[in-house]
Amino acid sequence: MEGTSEILEQAIEQLAKLPGTGRKSARRIALFLLKQNDESVINLAEALISLKKSITRCSTCGVISDGDPCSICQNAKRETGQICVVEESQDVFLIEKTNEFRGRYHVLGGVISPLDNIGPDDVRIKQLMQRINEDDEEIDEVILALNPDSEGEATSYYINKLLKPFDEVKVTRIAYGIPMGTELEFIDEATLGRAFASRNTF
């Protein structure tokens, strides 16, 4: 476009690739960055480069971490007998915020999705089974905390089937139900049905 900076357009094009960011938002971000002092922009650029070059994944649980093993796997105060299976690292961060779980994690890095040509070998299910087979961890409970969609359900059922021969390992899943502060009339049938199926003793 005549009269427009080519460098600015290149920045907008790259920023627009971020999730949830269209060209309008990308333009606003680029113009905002132009107004900032050099130090602020350089700090942002260095943080992004460090994010890409220095961040690794824990070879044990698969979570995004500054080091290998991660701080959770290294923490001797964590319950070694419990493994919470999640889809991505962001799920670990969310669960940690609740302060309700003191065990360890296993990040699959995705879920089984035949429509996307993602099978069991494309996610970290084999590594989960290796952990359960190892004598040093002595796993007695595997908690499935995958999203309640068709892919998450299929993956949960597949893992549960693999764990059936392990009599000493209890397989549980997080409860699905009605969010706090929500009225019943605004709950869809599937969620309400799941709430009844997952009901607990009062």
C-alpha positions in Angstrom: 0.0 0.0 0.0 1.4 3.4 -1.0 2.6 5.6 1.9 2.7 2.7 4.3 6.0 1.5 6.0 7.0 -1.9 4.6 8.8 -2.6 7.9 5.6 -1.8 9.9 3.6 -4.1 7.5 6.1 -6.9 8.1 5.7 -6.5 11.9 1.9 -6.5 11.6 2.0 -9.6 9.4 4.0 -11.5 12.0 1.9 -10.2 15.0 -1.3 -11.2 13.2 -0.1 -14.9 13.3 -0.5 -14.9 17.1 -3.7 -16.7 18.3 -6.7 -14.5 18.7 -4.9 -11.6 17.0 -6.3 -10.2 13.7 -4.7 -7.6 11.5 -6.5 -4.7 13.4 -5.2 -5.9 16.8 -1.7 -6.6 15.2 -1.6 -3.0 13.9 -2.5 -1.6 17.3 0.2 -3.7 19.0 2.8 -2.7 16.4 1.9 1.0 16.8 2.0 0.7 20.6 5.5 -0.8 20.4 6.6 2.1 18.2 5.6 4.5 21.0 7.6 2.6 23.7 11.2 3.4 24.5 14.0 1.3 23.1 14.7 -0.5 26.3 11.2 -1.8 26.7 11.1 -3.1 23.1 14.5 -4.7 23.4 13.6 -6.4 26.7 10.5 -7.8 25.0 12.5 -9.0 22.0 15.2 -10.6 24.3 12.4 -12.3 26.4 10.9 -13.8 23.2 14.3 -15.0 22.0 15.1 -16.5 25.4 11.7 -18.2 25.4 12.4 -19.9 22.2 16.1 -20.8 22.8 16.2 -21.5 26.5 12.9 -23.2 27.4 12.9 -26.9 27.3 10.5 -29.8 28.2 11.0 -32.0 31.2 12.0 -35.5 29.9 10.0 -37.1 32.7 6.6 -35.4 32.6 6.8 -33.3 29.4 5.9 -29.9 30.9 7.5 -26.7 29.6 10.3 -25.9 32.0 13.5 -23.9 32.5 15.4 -27.1 33.2 15.3 -30.8 33.0 13.9 -32.3 35.2 11.4 -29.7 36.0 10.9 -28.2 39.5 7.8 -30.3 40.1 9.5 -33.6 39.3 12.5 -32.6 41.4 10.3 -31.6 44.4 10.7 -34.4 47.0 7.6 -33.1 48.8 5.3 -34.0 45.9 3.3 -37.3 46.1 5.2 -39.7 43.9 2.3 -42.2 43.7 -0.1 -39.9 41.9 0.2 -38.9 38.2 -2.2 -36.4 36.7 -2.5 -36.8 32.9 -3.2 -33.5 31.0 -3.1 -32.5 27.4 -0.8 -29.5 27.5 1.5 -27.6 29.8 -1.0 -24.8 30.3 -3.3 -27.4 32.0 -0.5 -28.0 34.6 -0.3 -24.2 35.3 -4.0 -24.0 35.8 -4.2 -27.0 38.1 -1.2 -25.7 40.2 -3.1 -22.5 40.8 -5.8 -24.4 42.7 -3.3 -25.8 45.2 -5.5 -28.9 45.4 -3.1 -31.4 43.7 0.2 -32.3 45.2 1.2 -35.2 43.0 3.1 -35.2 39.7 2.1 -34.7 36.1 2.3 -36.3 32.7 1.7 -34.0 29.7 0.6 -35.8 26.6 1.3 -33.0 24.2 -2.0 -33.5 22.4 -4.9 -36.0 22.3 -5.9 -38.8 19.9 -7.8 -37.4 17.0 -8.3 -39.7 14.0 -9.8 -36.8 11.9 -6.5 -35.0 12.3 -4.4 -38.1 11.7 -3.2 -38.1 15.4 -2.9 -41.5 16.8 -1.7 -42.9 20.1 1.9 -43.0 18.9 1.7 -39.2 18.2 1.2 -38.3 21.8 3.2 -39.2 24.9 1.1 -42.3 25.9 4.0 -44.7 25.5 6.1 -42.6 27.9 3.2 -42.7 30.4 3.2 -46.5 30.3 7.0 -46.5 30.8 6.6 -44.4 33.9 4.0 -46.8 35.3 6.2 -49.8 34.5 9.2 -48.3 36.4 9.7 -49.6 39.9 11.1 -46.4 41.3 7.9 -44.3 40.9 5.5 -46.9 42.4 2.4 -45.3 40.8 -0.9 -46.1 42.6 -3.3 -43.6 41.0 -3.5 -42.1 37.5 -5.9 -39.1 37.3 -7.2 -38.3 33.9 -7.7 -34.5 33.5 -8.3 -34.2 29.8 -10.8 -31.9 28.2 -14.4 -33.2 28.1 -14.7 -33.2 24.3 -14.8 -36.2 21.9 -11.0 -36.3 21.5 -10.3 -36.0 25.2 -12.9 -38.7 26.0 -11.4 -41.0 23.3 -7.9 -40.5 24.8 -9.1 -41.1 28.3 -10.9 -44.3 27.4 -7.8 -45.5 25.5 -5.5 -44.8 28.5 -7.9 -46.5 30.8 -8.0 -49.6 28.7 -4.1 -49.7 28.7 -4.1 -49.5 32.5 -6.7 -52.2 33.1 -4.0 -55.0 33.5 -2.4 -52.9 36.3 -4.5 -54.0 39.3 -2.4 -51.9 41.7 -3.1 -48.7 39.7 -6.4 -46.9 40.3 -7.6 -44.8 37.4 -9.7 -41.8 38.2 -10.9 -38.7 36.3 -11.7 -35.2 37.4 -15.4 -34.5 37.9 -17.3 -32.6 35.3 -20.3 -30.6 36.3 -21.9 -27.2 36.8 -19.7 -24.2 37.3 -20.0 -22.2 40.6 -22.4 -19.3 40.4 -24.3 -20.6 37.3 -28.0 -21.1 37.3 -29.4 -24.5 36.0 -31.5 -22.9 33.3 -28.3 -21.7 31.5 -26.6 -25.2 31.6 -26.7 -27.3 28.5 -28.1 -30.8 28.6 -24.7 -32.6 28.2 -23.1 -30.7 31.1 -26.2 -31.2 33.3 -26.2 -34.9 32.5 -22.5 -35.1 33.3 -23.1 -33.4 36.6 -25.7 -36.0 37.6 -23.4 -38.9 36.5 -20.6 -37.4 38.6 -22.6 -36.6 41.7 -21.0 -37.2 45.1 -22.2 -37.9 48.6 -23.2 -34.7 50.4 
